[in-house]
Amino acid sequence: MVIFVIKKGDYITRNSYGNDTVFLVLNIRGDTVYLKGVYARLYADSPIDDCVSVDKSTVEDDFRPCNFIDEIKKDFEKNKGLVSTDYFAFPYGVSCQNAQDYLKSSSVKLAFSYNQNRHMTRHDKQYLLPRYLMFSNMPFFLFKWWVE
């Protein structure tokens, strides 16, 4: 049996959530790991035995496993001629390289993932622009703060 040692600064996913979100380990206290979402604006804690280490090079190369590319293709085909496909927002804010390649081949101008606690800059990648999560009962002061 191989045992992985998780430490501060590592990238992990969580077994209990189907390993669907990549987190950065911020801190470890006892058997609890404190996490920050890498591609989603999310903070969490987790039992250490629920964490699975993720190869750092995979995360840093902006490559994420993509199980929704067929969905994107179907949506583009279904909506052809009905709505503009100049801009695209990734489902759940999660991008992957093959989805970016498909958007490029479909002449999409810009694509939006989730905000990584920052505003957009001229140096952002064309298909990984930050966006903000808005919800129906969001307090106006929070909306205003994000927009400003």
C-alpha positions as CSV (number, residue, x, y, z in Angstrom):
1,M,0.0,0.0,0.0
2,V,1.3,3.4,-1.0
3,I,0.8,6.3,1.5
4,F,0.8,9.9,0.2
5,V,1.9,12.6,2.6
6,I,-0.1,15.7,2.1
7,K,1.5,19.0,3.0
8,K,0.8,22.7,2.8
9,G,1.0,23.9,-0.8
10,D,0.0,20.6,-2.4
11,Y,-2.9,20.2,-4.8
12,I,-5.6,17.7,-3.8
13,T,-9.1,16.5,-4.7
14,R,-11.7,14.9,-2.3
15,N,-12.9,11.3,-2.7
16,S,-16.2,12.1,-1.0
17,Y,-17.1,14.5,-3.8
18,G,-15.9,12.3,-6.7
19,N,-12.6,14.2,-7.0
20,D,-14.4,16.9,-9.1
21,T,-12.7,20.0,-7.7
22,V,-9.0,20.8,-7.4
23,F,-7.9,22.4,-4.1
24,L,-4.7,24.0,-2.8
25,V,-3.8,23.0,0.7
26,L,-3.6,26.1,2.9
27,N,-3.0,24.6,6.2
28,I,-3.2,21.3,8.2
29,R,-4.2,21.0,11.8
30,G,-4.4,17.6,13.3
31,D,-6.5,15.4,10.9
32,T,-8.2,18.4,9.2
33,V,-6.9,20.0,6.0
34,Y,-7.9,23.6,5.1
35,L,-8.4,24.1,1.4
36,K,-8.9,26.8,-1.3
37,G,-10.4,26.0,-4.7
38,V,-8.0,26.4,-7.6
39,Y,-10.6,26.9,-10.3
40,A,-13.6,27.8,-8.3
41,R,-14.1,30.4,-5.6
42,L,-14.4,28.0,-2.7
43,Y,-12.9,27.4,0.7
44,A,-13.4,24.1,2.5
45,D,-12.0,21.9,5.2
46,S,-11.7,18.1,4.9
47,P,-10.6,15.1,6.9
48,I,-7.1,14.3,5.7
49,D,-8.0,10.7,4.8
50,D,-10.6,12.1,2.2
51,C,-7.8,13.9,0.3
52,V,-6.1,12.6,-2.9
53,S,-2.9,14.2,-4.0
54,V,-2.9,15.8,-7.6
55,D,0.2,16.1,-9.8
56,K,1.3,19.7,-9.6
57,S,2.3,19.9,-13.3
58,T,-1.3,18.8,-14.3
59,V,-2.7,21.8,-12.4
60,E,-0.2,24.3,-13.5
61,D,-0.5,23.5,-17.2
62,D,-4.2,24.5,-17.0
63,F,-5.2,21.0,-18.1
64,R,-8.2,19.5,-16.3
65,P,-10.0,16.3,-17.2
66,C,-13.0,17.3,-19.3
67,N,-16.1,15.2,-19.1
68,F,-18.5,17.8,-20.5
69,I,-16.9,18.5,-24.0
70,D,-19.7,16.4,-25.7
71,E,-22.3,18.6,-23.9
72,I,-20.7,21.7,-25.1
73,K,-20.6,20.4,-28.7
74,K,-24.3,19.4,-28.5
75,D,-25.3,22.8,-27.1
76,F,-23.4,24.6,-29.9
77,E,-25.1,22.5,-32.6
78,K,-28.6,22.8,-31.0
79,N,-28.3,26.6,-30.7
80,K,-26.6,27.2,-34.1
81,G,-28.2,30.3,-35.7
82,L,-30.3,31.0,-32.6
83,V,-27.8,32.7,-30.3
84,S,-24.4,34.2,-30.6
85,T,-21.4,31.9,-29.9
86,D,-18.9,34.8,-29.7
87,Y,-18.7,34.3,-25.9
88,F,-18.8,31.3,-23.7
89,A,-19.0,30.7,-20.0
90,F,-17.7,27.3,-18.8
91,P,-20.2,25.1,-16.9
92,Y,-19.5,25.5,-13.2
93,G,-16.5,27.7,-14.2
94,V,-14.4,24.7,-15.0
95,S,-12.3,24.7,-18.1
96,C,-10.1,22.1,-19.8
97,Q,-7.7,22.1,-22.7
98,N,-9.8,20.1,-25.2
99,A,-12.8,22.4,-24.5
100,Q,-10.6,25.5,-25.1
101,D,-9.4,23.9,-28.4
102,Y,-13.0,23.3,-29.4
103,L,-14.0,26.9,-28.6
104,K,-11.1,28.2,-30.7
105,S,-12.1,26.0,-33.7
106,S,-15.7,27.3,-33.3
107,S,-14.5,30.9,-33.5
108,V,-15.5,31.8,-30.0
109,K,-13.8,35.1,-29.2
110,L,-13.7,34.9,-25.3
111,A,-14.5,32.3,-22.7
112,F,-15.1,32.8,-19.0
113,S,-14.1,30.5,-16.1
114,Y,-14.7,31.6,-12.4
115,N,-13.0,34.5,-10.8
116,Q,-9.9,33.6,-8.9
117,N,-10.4,36.5,-6.4
118,R,-9.3,39.1,-8.9
119,H,-10.4,41.4,-11.7
120,M,-9.6,40.7,-15.4
121,T,-6.3,42.0,-16.8
122,R,-5.0,42.4,-20.4
123,H,-2.6,39.4,-19.6
124,D,-5.4,36.9,-19.0
125,K,-5.7,34.0,-21.4
126,Q,-8.4,34.5,-24.0
127,Y,-10.3,31.3,-23.0
128,L,-9.8,31.5,-19.2
129,L,-11.1,34.9,-18.3
130,P,-12.3,35.3,-14.7
131,R,-16.0,35.8,-14.0
132,Y,-18.1,36.4,-10.8
133,L,-20.7,34.1,-9.4
134,M,-24.0,36.0,-9.0
135,F,-27.0,34.6,-7.2
136,S,-30.6,35.8,-6.7
137,N,-30.4,36.8,-3.1
138,M,-27.0,38.4,-3.2
139,P,-26.8,41.5,-1.1
140,F,-26.4,44.7,-3.2
141,F,-23.3,45.8,-1.3
142,L,-21.5,42.6,-2.3
143,F,-22.6,43.0,-6.0
144,K,-21.4,46.6,-6.0
145,W,-18.1,45.7,-4.3
146,W,-17.4,43.0,-7.0
147,V,-18.3,45.3,-9.9
148,E,-16.3,48.2,-8.6
